[in-house]
Amino acid sequence: MKLYYAPTLHSYKVCAVARYLDSPVEYVAVDLKAGEHRSPAFLAINPGARVPVLSEGGKSLWESNAIMMRLALLAGSDLWPQGVAQSDVLRWLSWDSEHFKPHAGAFYFEHIIKPAIGLGDPDPAALAAATPPFLASARILDDHLSGRQFLLDDRLTIADFAVAVTLPFAEQSGMPLDGFPSIRDWHARLEALPAWREPFPQSAQAPAA
Ligand SMILES: N[C@@H](CCC(=O)N[C@@H](CS)C(=O)NCC(=O)O)C(=O)O
């Protein structure tokens, strides 16, 4: 089983889950800057030319949330819980994709990705546009996390890995997190996990485009 990754946000959560579960994957680094993801060999496993991809017995699975789910299923782990809790996990994964990560990701893109790929300084207009929806979603997240250890109460799930993925870069990306103490406390609990602090194999720890 091969896990194709690059030191980027979507690979971050998948590699963190793989490390947390000690999944028996062979890590394959994909050099995005060199355009390896556009090679015919890579397009054969993901026609969308994106990482991460899990390749298993001749079948490839792309989309980071699906890969986290698959790794948890293979490990028989409660990170992807059974029963009614599954709909709660799916709720947070969907909410993240639609309502949180696009806005949190704007801070990450403007402050971290743009300089990394030579696109210049952060665009104040883009940051101003992202701020109100970010604050509205952060309020919802903070209120929910108040009095809880994780998104599903005391249960760590792949939803935590997904929703939190921009937070290791919050300071560096100028994310306005003042006034959201429950988000900070929740992320501190994730930071206590070695798999979260250092998700990538070898030395590929720095974020890249
Ligand atoms: N929805 C996809 C997004 C994957 C994605 O956007 N990956 C980025 C790196 S974080 C990528 O491979 N970008 C290559 C490119 O845009 O050329 C997922 O969740 O896996």
The ligand as a Gaussian input file, in Angstrom:
#p B3LYP/6-31G(d) Opt

LIG

0 1
 N       -9.777000      17.800000      -2.253000
 C       -8.436000      17.269000      -2.330000
 C       -7.484000      18.416000      -2.465000
 C       -6.043000      17.950000      -2.691000
 C       -5.147000      19.125000      -3.065000
 O       -5.616000      20.219000      -3.402000
 N       -3.845000      18.882000      -3.008000
 C       -2.903000      19.907000      -3.378000
 C       -1.836000      20.037000      -2.334000
 S       -2.535000      20.532000      -0.747000
 C       -2.227000      19.528000      -4.684000
 O       -1.913000      18.388000      -4.915000
 N       -1.998000      20.525000      -5.548000
 C       -1.311000      20.321000      -6.788000
 C       -1.697000      21.365000      -7.783000
 O       -2.651000      22.097000      -7.511000
 O       -1.078000      21.459000      -8.820000
 C       -8.148000      16.408000      -1.083000
 O       -8.789000      16.639000      -0.051000
 O       -7.301000      15.509000      -1.150000

